[in-house]
Amino acid sequence: MYKYILRRLIQAVPTFFGITILAYMLMSLTPGGPLAALVLQGGRPLTAEQQEELGDRLGLNDPVPLQYLRWLIGDDWMRFDTDGDGIDDAPGERRGILRGDFGSSYFNQRPVIDVLIERLPATLELSIAALLVGLILGVTVGIIAAITRGGVFDNITRVMAVVVNSIPNFWLGLVLLYFLAFELGWFPLGGRCRTTLAAGCPPIYERIEYMILPVIVLSAAGIANYSRFMRASMLDVTGQDYIRTARAKGLSSQRVWFRHGMRNALIPIATFIGPSITGLLGGAVITEQVFNYPGVGLAVLNAFTQRDFPVVMAVTIYAAVATIIGYLISDILYGIIDPRIRY
């Protein structure tokens, strides 16, 4: 198993660097590039000479490959001492994203890593809760639907799965906010807690009412998809020879379904774990905006509208790492569920 995981980690390295190259090229090809965003955030027009001077000072007029290397590994490798006084004539200011330095935000003049770390716990608690709810309820509903194939429960869940998949996240969130929060007053209208972001929030169990509606919105599609795939996988497994053998031995239906059938039926479900992690982070952008939840998704939306390129690039790398980790988790689950796969 360890060699299997190590191989997957090694394969993830070129994938990560490929994503960084593609993301940086796309950023450099945007109209005006980062320099235009800096001029826009300055609040006053700059002359051509001032823009040229600003570009030289920040290294934005250098060739794109040199800018990429500086962004990736920093610029301390460019330091040199030409006059022999022991002081670098070109001191580096960046350590590169590989060492956790994503630069400073154009909008609020703070280190990007601080902005993300400040908002990351809100997104993680929301995404992890939605993933667990989606998996537990989706797998359970899928198993029951397979056991009661053709029954009332099976038919209702099939119809509900189609309906839920047809509803956009933002519309479902607005409907829940209007009826359950505004009209009935059962839940707060938004936010993560009663305090501000700077003051911090109490533990989750003291503010669970703020998470219920966002988690419902984020997990709804997961429940629908997992239940349908789990049902189809369970029905496929029940026709296998080892299931008929288990029944012929006189094993109870509960043991046949949950011990012999469910484990093998979970293999296709593991395929969707990786994309689900990235999908939750992507869906969190919309959900956090609807519920005014101060997570990474809300910061991403603000960064796009403000053309805050350092934040956009940092979130791109964050999403890439989350995707790689998600698919790695899927690969590990393959090996745990079916030991034959690791060979």
C-alpha positions in Angstrom: 0.0 0.0 0.0 2.8 2.4 0.8 4.5 1.9 -2.6 1.1 2.4 -4.2 0.6 5.7 -2.5 4.2 6.8 -3.2 3.7 6.1 -6.9 0.5 8.3 -6.9 2.4 11.1 -5.1 5.2 11.0 -7.6 2.7 11.2 -10.5 1.1 14.2 -8.9 4.3 16.3 -9.0 4.4 16.9 -12.8 0.6 17.5 -12.7 1.1 20.2 -10.1 3.8 22.0 -12.1 1.8 21.7 -15.3 -1.1 23.5 -13.6 1.2 26.3 -12.3 2.6 26.9 -15.8 -0.9 26.9 -17.4 -2.3 29.2 -14.7 0.5 31.7 -14.9 0.4 31.8 -18.7 -3.4 32.5 -18.6 -2.8 35.3 -16.0 0.0 36.9 -18.1 -2.3 36.8 -21.2 -5.2 38.7 -19.6 -5.7 42.2 -21.1 -3.3 44.6 -19.4 -2.0 41.9 -17.0 -1.2 42.5 -13.4 0.2 45.9 -14.1 -3.3 47.1 -15.3 -4.7 45.8 -12.1 -2.2 47.7 -10.0 -2.9 50.9 -11.9 -6.6 50.3 -11.4 -6.1 49.8 -7.6 -4.1 53.0 -7.4 -7.2 55.1 -7.8 -5.5 57.6 -10.1 -4.3 57.5 -13.7 -0.6 56.9 -14.2 1.5 58.2 -17.1 3.2 55.8 -19.5 6.6 56.6 -17.8 5.2 55.9 -14.4 3.7 52.6 -15.5 7.0 51.6 -17.1 8.8 52.5 -13.9 6.3 50.5 -11.8 6.6 47.5 -14.1 10.4 47.6 -13.8 10.4 47.9 -10.0 8.0 45.0 -9.7 9.7 42.9 -12.4 6.5 42.9 -14.5 8.4 44.0 -17.6 10.7 40.9 -17.5 10.2 38.0 -19.8 7.3 35.7 -18.8 9.5 32.7 -18.1 11.6 34.8 -15.7 8.5 36.1 -14.0 7.2 32.6 -13.6 10.4 31.4 -12.0 10.4 34.3 -9.6 6.7 33.6 -8.7 7.5 29.9 -8.3 10.8 29.7 -6.4 11.4 33.4 -5.4 14.0 35.9 -6.4 16.7 35.3 -3.8 18.6 33.2 -6.3 19.0 36.5 -8.3 20.9 38.2 -5.5 24.5 39.2 -6.3 27.2 41.5 -5.0 29.0 43.5 -7.6 31.0 46.0 -5.6 32.4 43.6 -3.0 30.9 45.2 0.0 29.1 42.1 1.1 25.7 43.5 0.5 23.5 42.2 -2.3 22.8 44.9 -4.9 19.6 43.2 -6.0 18.0 41.9 -2.8 15.2 39.5 -3.2 11.7 40.3 -2.0 9.9 37.0 -2.8 10.4 33.5 -1.6 8.1 31.9 -4.2 4.9 29.9 -3.8 6.8 26.7 -3.2 7.9 28.2 0.1 4.4 29.6 0.9 4.9 33.2 -0.3 2.1 34.2 -2.7 2.9 37.9 -2.5 0.6 40.6 -1.2 -3.0 41.4 -2.1 -3.4 44.5 -4.4 -6.6 45.4 -2.7 -5.9 45.3 1.0 -2.0 45.3 1.0 -1.8 42.2 3.1 0.1 38.9 2.5 -2.1 36.6 0.4 -1.4 33.6 2.6 -2.8 35.5 5.6 -6.0 36.3 3.7 -6.5 32.6 2.8 -5.6 31.2 6.2 -8.0 33.7 7.8 -10.9 32.4 5.6 -9.8 28.7 5.1 -11.4 27.3 8.3 -14.8 28.6 7.3 -14.6 26.9 3.9 -13.2 23.7 5.3 -15.8 23.3 7.9 -18.5 23.9 5.4 -17.1 21.6 2.7 -16.2 18.7 5.1 -19.6 18.8 6.7 -21.3 18.8 3.3 -19.1 16.0 2.0 -19.8 13.8 5.0 -23.6 14.5 4.9 -23.7 13.8 1.2 -21.8 10.5 1.5 -23.6 9.2 4.6 -27.1 10.0 3.4 -26.4 9.3 -0.3 -24.9 5.8 0.4 -27.7 4.9 2.9 -30.5 6.0 0.6 -28.9 4.2 -2.3 -28.7 0.9 -0.4 -32.2 1.1 0.8 -33.4 2.0 -2.7 -31.6 -1.1 -4.1 -33.1 -3.3 -1.4 -36.6 -2.0 -2.0 -36.2 -1.9 -5.8 -39.4 -0.9 -7.5 -41.0 0.1 -4.3 -42.4 3.4 -3.1 -39.1 4.5 -1.5 -37.1 3.7 -4.6 -39.5 5.6 -6.9 -39.6 8.7 -4.7 -35.8 8.9 -4.4 -35.3 8.5 -8.1 -37.7 11.4 -8.8 -36.2 13.5 -6.0 -32.7 12.9 -7.4 -33.7 14.3 -10.8 -35.4 17.3 -9.2 -32.4 18.1 -7.0 -29.9 17.8 -9.8 -32.0 20.2 -11.9 -32.0 23.0 -9.3 -29.1 25.4 -9.3 -27.3 25.9 -6.0 -27.9 29.6 -5.8 -31.7 29.2 -6.4 -32.0 26.5 -3.8 -30.1 28.7 -1.3 -32.3 31.7 -2.0 -35.5 29.6 -1.6 -34.3 28.1 1.7 -33.3 31.6 3.0 -36.6 33.1 2.1 -38.9 30.4 3.5 -36.9 29.0 6.4 -34.9 32.1 7.5 -37.0 35.1 6.5 -40.5 33.9 6.7 -40.3 31.3 9.5 -37.2 32.6 11.3 -35.9 29.2 12.0 -32.3 30.0 10.9 -30.2 33.2 10.6 -30.2 35.1 7.3 -26.5 34.6 6.7 -23.0 34.9 8.1 -20.9 32.4 10.0 -21.7 33.6 13.5 -22.8 36.7 15.4 -19.3 38.1 15.7 -17.2 39.6 13.0 -14.4 37.8 11.1 -11.6 39.6 13.0 -13.2 38.8 16.4 -13.4 35.1 15.6 -16.3 32.6 16.0 -17.2 30.2 18.8 -17.0 26.4 18.3 -19.2 24.8 15.8 -21.7 23.3 18.3 -22.5 26.9 19.5 -23.3 28.2 16.0 -24.7 25.1 14.3 -27.7 27.0 13.1 -25.5 29.1 10.8 -24.2 26.0 9.0 -27.4 24.0 8.4 -28.7 25.8 5.4 -25.3 26.1 3.6 -24.6 22.4 4.2 -28.0 21.4 2.9 -27.4 23.4 -0.3 -23.8 22.0 -0.8 -24.8 18.4 0.0 -28.0 18.2 -1.9 -26.4 17.3 -5.3 -24.1 14.9 -3.6 -26.9 13.0 -1.9 -28.8 12.7 -5.2 -25.7 11.5 -7.2 -24.4 9.1 -4.5 -27.8 7.6 -4.0 -28.3 6.9 -7.7 -24.8 5.4 -8.3 -24.9 3.4 -5.1 -28.3 2.0 -6.1 -27.1 1.0 -9.5 -23.8 -0.5 -8.1 -25.7 -2.5 -5.5 -28.1 -3.9 -8.1 -25.1 -4.9 -10.2 -23.3 -6.6 -7.3 -26.3 -8.6 -6.3 -26.1 -10.5 -9.6 -22.6 -11.7 -9.0 -21.7 -15.3 -8.2 -20.3 -14.6 -4.7 -23.6 -13.1 -3.7 -25.5 -16.2 -4.8 -23.0 -18.3 -3.0 -23.4 -16.4 0.2 -27.2 -16.8 0.0 -26.8 -20.5 -0.8 -24.8 -20.9 2.4 -27.8 -19.6 4.4 -26.4 -16.1 5.4 -28.9 -13.6 6.4 -30.0 -10.9 3.9 -28.6 -8.2 6.1 -25.1 -9.8 6.1 -25.3 -10.5 2.4 -26.2 -6.9 1.6 -24.0 -4.9 4.0 -21.0 -7.1 4.4 -20.5 -8.8 1.0 -22.4 -6.5 -1.3 -21.8 -3.0 0.0 -18.0 -3.1 0.1 -17.7 -4.0 -3.6 -20.5 -1.6 -4.5 -18.5 1.2 -2.9 -15.8 1.0 -5.5 -17.6 3.2 -8.1 -18.5 5.6 -5.3 -14.8 6.1 -4.6 -14.4 7.4 -8.1 -16.5 10.5 -7.2 -14.7 11.4 -4.0 -11.9 13.3 -5.7 -14.1 15.4 -8.0 -16.5 15.9 -5.1 -13.8 17.7 -3.0 -13.1 20.1 -5.8 -16.7 20.5 -6.7 -17.6 21.4 -3.1 -14.8 24.1 -3.1 -16.1 25.4 -6.4 -19.7 25.3 -5.3 -18.7 27.1 -2.1 -18.0 30.2 -4.1 -21.7 30.5 -5.0 -23.0 29.2 -1.7 -20.8 31.5 0.4 -22.0 34.4 -1.6 -25.6 33.6 -1.1 -25.3 33.0 2.6 -22.6 35.7 3.1 -20.4 33.0 4.6 -16.8 34.5 5.0 -14.8 31.7 3.4 -12.4 31.3 0.6 -15.2 31.3 -2.0 -16.3 34.8 -1.0 -12.6 36.0 -1.1 -12.3 34.4 -4.6 -15.3 36.3 -5.9 -14.1 39.6 -4.5 -10.6 39.0 -6.0 -12.0 38.3 -9.4 -14.2 41.5 -9.4 -11.3 43.6 -8.1 -8.7 42.0 -10.4 -6.6 41.0 -7.4 -4.3 38.7 -9.3 -2.1 37.5 -6.3 -5.3 36.2 -4.5 -6.7 34.7 -7.7 -3.4 32.8 -8.4 -3.1 31.6 -4.8 -6.7 30.2 -4.9 -5.9 28.6 -8.2 -3.0 26.7 -6.7 -5.1 25.9 -3.6 -7.8 24.4 -5.8 -5.2 22.5 -7.8 -3.7 21.0 -4.6 -7.2 20.1 -3.4 -8.0 18.4 -6.7 -4.7 16.4 -6.6 -5.4 15.4 -2.9 -8.9 14.4 -3.8 -7.9 12.1 -6.6 -5.2 10.7 -4.3 -7.8 9.9 -1.7 -9.9 8.1 -4.4 -6.8 6.0 -5.4 -6.2 5.1 -1.8 -9.8 4.2 -1.3 -9.6 1.9 -4.3 -6.7 0.0 -2.6 -8.6 -0.2 0.7 -11.9 -1.4 -0.7 -10.4 -3.8 -3.3 -6.8 -4.9 -2.6 -6.5 -6.3 -6.1 -6.4 -2.7 -7.5 -3.1 -1.8 -5.9 -1.4 -4.5 -7.9 
